[in-house]
Amino acid sequence: MEWAPAPVVLPAFLDEGIGPCWIKRFLEDTDDAELNKFVKDFPGNETCHQPEAKTWVSGPQILEPRPQASDLCQDDLEFRPPSWPQPSDSQQFFSASAPLSPSTRPRSPWGKLDPYDSSEDDKEYVGFATLPNQVHRKSVKKGFDFTLMVAGESGLGKSTLVNSLFLTDLYRDRKLLSAEERIMQTVEITKHAVDIEEKGVKLRLTIVDTPGFGDAVNNTECWKPVAEYIDQQFEQYFRDESGLNRKNIQDNRVHCCLYFISPFGHGLRPLDVEFMKALHQRVNIVPILAKADTLTPPEVERKKRKIREEIEHFGIKVYQFPDCDSDEDEDFKLQDQALKESIPFAVIGSNTVVEARGRRVRGRLYPWGIVEVENPGHCDFVKLRTMLVRTHMQDLKDVTRETHYENYRAQCIQSMTRLVVKERNRKLWAQSKQVLGSP
Ligand code: GDP
């Protein structure tokens, strides 16, 4: 016979027109001793008596489906209490059986995610607190993906920074062009993908680079190939999503664009403004002040302020960090505030490890000293990496999906609808002309 959880049958008088509110109030207002007495004294009927029946007055309980024999290991069988209640068709229990003590109850096939694995009082524990664990387990199994675009004129340290951020060498096969070749070169889009794993968590990282951007003599509209690339990824996703096989869609949408600003200019150049204005509705732009080691600390502060003012002045919408929840702890709030005030991140990149104060660090060695990439006193590299990887990667993906992709999708549907309406009107017009024309 198939096993099913024991149905909870309430005493007859509770069944007779007394609703859940009354039961709730009754349970809340009555103390344990009285309830025990009530349960003992309650005459009940033969079919609903259970020795452990007092548990129906306690907190919610789990009616764990009885595992099938094939699902159990020997251990599970040993842990099973000697007589599992076997409800027959006519038999009904007064309540679920009492929760088993942690040492005697059967082990869940979920292992670590056993909802019973809690230090909480079992009686108060249903088990949905493990839902995040279930999601976590599933996500880890599936792996994560993230697509990062880097844009800005060549030589600003984009590839060095990407390698420093993810401790990889993504640009091994890069061919640097001569000045002559660069004059002729148009903006190209290149993709490097790498699978990285850290503590069992897999991340498929795709870096989209834009070699040639800003390199030509005339850079008018050189942002166009970049915008087209982003739109193509949205289009592909839109097609896949509307297709038959939606299970294994490969998501190549660009989740974030690090836009490199030269440290040598006075704030933003016209090309920077044009690029960011053309792309801010399509992708999360994070502005970067490149090669910060070429500036003194006051210069960094001045440049950052100027860039922020210009971003505001030109109505550019760079990626906005979400507001902190009010119940976050103070440290987190301060960290979040510091992150917001760091825009644009002033960074230093290096692929070499040098020795500084007896430690081996990633840095740049100059005749007058060493600048350390990961020293918060030297640059915002750590803040950028924390934001990108540890704190905001998921938000960047969410904003891409919920805002940028949704905008694209709405536009697509709108233009498709317009086309259909136009076509229908054309047909109606042709039909009416035929009717009018016929004798
Ligand atoms: P990309 O063309 O934008 O990818 O630039 P690269 O990463 O190839 O860097 C160009 C040059 O700048 C190389 O010689 C790097 O060593 C140097 N470089 C990279 N990052 C920095 C930095 O943060 N500070 C300084 N001073 N030089 C850097």
Residues whose N, C-alpha, C, O or C-beta is under 5 A from the ligand:
A	BS01	GDP	E153 S154 G155 L156 G157 K158 S159 T160 K291 A292 D293 V347 I348 G349
